[in-house]
């Protein structure tokens, strides 16, 4: 957030474009994952989540990523 509310923020157009892109990417990813698990098992998704979780733990433990903002 802004430290001073009088400073200008992103325009409505920028916010609308970001929202539309976020929706489109989320929709495509959800469709791909649903199609993937209907054909295969949950194993690829589980492996992806475990690897991502382990990476997060390594980054936190090494101090490359702060635990708080």
N, C-alpha and C positions, 0 to 999 in steps of 0.2 A: 504494500500500500504506500501511498504517498505520505511523506512526513508533514506536508503542508497542503491542506485541501484546496487552496487557491491555485495551486499549480495545475495546468491542464493535463488530462489523462488521455488515454487512447480514444480516438473518435468512434462514433457509432458504427461507421463503415468498417473500421478495423476490427471492432468487436464482433460485428456480424459475420465478417469473412472468417475470423478465427473460430467462431461457433460453427459455421457451416463446414469448415475443413475438419474440425474435431468430430462432428457428427458423421461425416462421410467416412473418415478413417475408422472410427469406432464401429460403424455399420459393416464395413468391409471385413474388418478383423473378426467381428462376431460371426458373420456369415461363413468365413473361411474356417474358423474353429468349429462351428457347428457341423459343417460339411465334413471336416476332417474326422471328428469323433463319431459321425454316423457311419463312416467307412472303416475307420481304424478304431483302436482302443484309446483310452485316456492316457496311455503310456507316454506319447510325445509331449502332451501337455504337462504331465507330472514331471517329466525330465526337465522340461523348460523351466517350470516353477522352482524345482529343487536347485538347478544350476543358478538361476537368478538369485535365490535366497542365499546360497553359499557365497556367491560373488558379493552380495550385500554385506554379509558377515565379515568377509575378508577385508573389504574396503573400510568397514567400521573398525575392525581390530587393528588394521595397519595405520589408522589415523588419517587416511586419505579422504575420508568423508566424515563430517561431524555428526554426532548422534542428535544434536539439537541445532536449531537454526539461530 
